[in-house]
Amino acid sequence: MRTMRTTPEVSARERNNKEIVRQLAAEGVVLLENNGVLPLSEDTDKIALYGSGARRTVKGGTGSGDVNVREYTTIEEGLIQAGFQITTKSWLDEEETFYKTAFQKYEEGIQRIAKEKGPQAALLSSMGSPFHEPAFRKLKEEELECSLTDTAIYVLARNSGEGADRKYEPGDYLLTEEEEHDIRLLAEKYSKFILLLNVGGVVDMQTVKSIPGIDAMVNISQGGSAFGEAVADILTGKVTPSGKLTATWAEHYEDYPGADSFAGRNQDVDDSWYEEGIYVGYRYFDRARIEPAYEFGYGLSYTEFQIKVEQVRLNQGVVEVETTVKNIGDTCMGKEVVQLYCSAPDGTLDKPYQNLCAFWKTDLLEPGESQKGVLSFPLSQMSSYKESTASYVLEKGEYVVRIGNSSRNTVNAAILTVSEEVVTEQCKNLFGKEEVSLLSWDTEKEKNTERIMTCGEPEDNQHEKSVLPHITVPVDEIQKISHIYHEIRKPLDKAPSSPTLTLEDVKEGRASLRDLLSQLSVEELALLCVGGARMNMQDFSVIGNAADTIPGAAGETTKALWDTRKIPSLAMADGPAGLRMNPEYFVKDGVILKNLANDPLFKNILPKEALNVDLSGAETYYQYCTAIPVATMLAQSWNEEIWKTAGDLVGGEMEEMGIDLWLAPGMNIQRNPLGGRNFEYYSEDPLLSGLCAAAVTKGVQSHPGRGTTIKHIAANSQETNRNYNNSHLTERTLRELYLKPFEICIKKAQPFAAMTSVNLVNGIHAANHYDILTAAMRDEWGFQGLVMTDWGTTSDFGSESGSHKYNCSSSASCITAGNDLIMPGSQADYDRLLAAAAQGSLSLANLQWCAENILRVILRVEKRERV
């Protein structure tokens, strides 16, 4: 039942959740460099603090990934709360004034656009051209002399979000001239200098690593409501860092595959060719033999650990590796992440050097303390997709298992021998024969390097091949799967029209769900399949604020069938860093007032005269939510319990706020570091992404009737021209990399819903892609929830019709494909469905099928009291 708060005081739930976020964020911090300056010594009481992120700490990105919190703790505030004296407040004050002046000018420009072209144009402009603050002046040496301390911290901050990709420019991926100057000066002049990276993704490591004198560098990421406290905990040693990177940080941007073509850098914004295929992240860097600045899985600690492989065994096709981890440091407690990688043999299929297959994180270990743990994975997980036979296969040969604490710091543990090729899963090719010119490799050069050698591992740490455990795999113990695919759907037999059935009859067992569906008219079915909003796409409030019942919620399903069919609506809130809603709203005479002056999405965009509303006699309600760490930071904990806890926190707030579906977790692959929404996603690795999303989903769905919406399926790798960009991928690339996280999450956690992406996949809009939404998701993976579109997918949103190479997706084709729900809904969507049904291009059976998927989810959702 929704809790209606009418008092502005901080609630016990807010205080408790902030403490939880403090723990979540600290566990996701990654220590990149440290010469012993961290943790700070107890006699350090004064800090010279610099950088834009010191006072304007980025807690999370913009767009749907933002959370409208009551407050959050900055780095400056966190250090002060920890007892430090900040000696550079005059510099911070001047820098803050500089920022406010620049931002005011930006706001005025956006408001001019709103006056001249309308509010939608202003909102789209703010998303497509977000504010980038100009560089502040360079630090002066005499300013440092007045700081009265030998310890300095510089907080380098970067922000990004929905609607725009990052730029390979100073102030974004690259450092500005002023930033580089200041960091060099501080590193030279202070005996203890710490660089904090308040970033959602990779920044220019080539420049940073060329600067001498950086004593410690920490990827503090973007940590939500209690961010400042969590960072202070790490710096003081109250918490020992245990995070590990979930993406490869290159030294040079050009080291990434497709660096020159990503997001229109080759002037083509219409087509994205995934020529790197399955070689993304560490898979590419391993295969191309490029040394990154920091490898996938990397992260230091304040202590040291010893990882020992005790036993490797094969149990009914499942590989089990028993390990012991010991804290061999003298002073600090800590946690370690044990990572298991496996290399498949060369065969007829090209393969990565290694794939992450399993991991586990220890408890907090005292110096000298040990803990045992078992890593396990089914050997079938190492299968590769063979397009010629439409099957996943384990090719004949030796599979090398290795254990370590990063992708380039492992020891070989065992060799598993498969005596013949094994088909582990028989499918059918679904995604078209796309002619993608995949990267080629120098196979002759590769033959000179034995596959048994671990990439980057010192020669003296290698086990000789002859002394490793050799295990022969009984091929009959390997699990084998085959699929049955849907045939053409048939309409349900017509039920008697009397009595008029309702969803209450279904709940009480007086009728079946299909009895009700067979009574519903085409008009009623279309109402169910179109979200409750009925504005046209020129209405600015369509973006992330299309719900009537809960102000600031992203949208809701139709309420039009409540009186006649007792079908309630579902309320949805954006994510994935927490619930994004209006923190305050107003009710007058039982009606919720649309007060945009109180809507964080619009109050700094629209002209002031457009924000005025008469609030006399209105009652104020409060719905402050908690910002959890961004998805990348959550994943950097490599801790399933942390992920579940984050989901549980959000699920509890969903109960209080009356939200049924959280539009999260986001789980697209971080294909390129310039991806504008990378911070909303977990990793470059599909296994880590899928497991993280599954754990978060389990945490949310531990609250009865509250569900997640995994997004954005599929191949949604960029924001540039996102509604009209065509992603070209091979069948194998899609299956092994970009669809795999969704498959893992669905099989392990059965989320209530999934959201399609706005791009095209091999020439077909994802929202219209039957093979993805029905053949793969339902027939192969067993998905039982509902599928919805992203907002505005079926309309020419923010563009002139015909101005793009590809059209927007089709409303009727959504239903035919199995995209059950068109969001946020418009009159045009509804009219198009009725027209297609009348013309015979949209079948009654497909409408019934999609409506059934929606109603099944509604039946899983608890009823709530409505305003």
Secondary structure, DSSP 8 states (H G I E B T S, - for coil): ----B---S--HHHHHHHHHHHHHHHHH-EEEEESS--S--TT--EEEEESHHHHS---S-BGGG----S----HHHHHHHTT-EES-HHHHHHHHHHHHHHHHHHHHHHHHHHHHH-HHHHHHHHHHS-----------HHHHHTS--SEEEEEEE---BTTB---SSBTTTB--HHHHHHHHHHHHH-SEEEEEEE-SS---HHHHHT-TT--EEEE-----TTHHHHHHHHHHTSS------SS-B-SSGGGSTTTTTGGGTTS--SEEE-TTTT--THHHHHHHT---SB-TT--B-SS-EEEEEEEEEEETTEEEEEEEEEE--SS--B--EEEEEEE---SSS---S-EEEEEEE---B-TT-EEEEEEEEEGGGG-EEETTTTEEEE-SEEEEEEEEEETTEEEEEEEEEE-S-EEEEE----S-----------HHHHTTS-TTS-TT--GGG---GGGS-EEE--GGGS--EE--------------SSS---HHHHHTTSS-HHHHHHH--HHHHHHHHB-S----TT-GGGTT---SSSTT--EE---TTHHHH-----EEEE-SSS-B--SEEEEETTEEE--GGG-TTTTTTS-GGGT----TT-EEEE--------HHHHHTT--HHHHHHHHHHHHHHHHHHT--EEE--B-----STT-TTGGGS--S-HHHHHHHHHHHHHHHTTSTT-EEEEEEETT----TTGGG-EEE--HHHIIIIISHHHHHHHHHH--SEEEE-SSEETTEEGGG-HIIIIIIIIIIT---SEEE--TTTTS-TTS-TT-SSS----HHHHHHHT--BBSS--HHHHHHHHHHHHHTSS-HHHHHHHHHHHHHHHHHS------
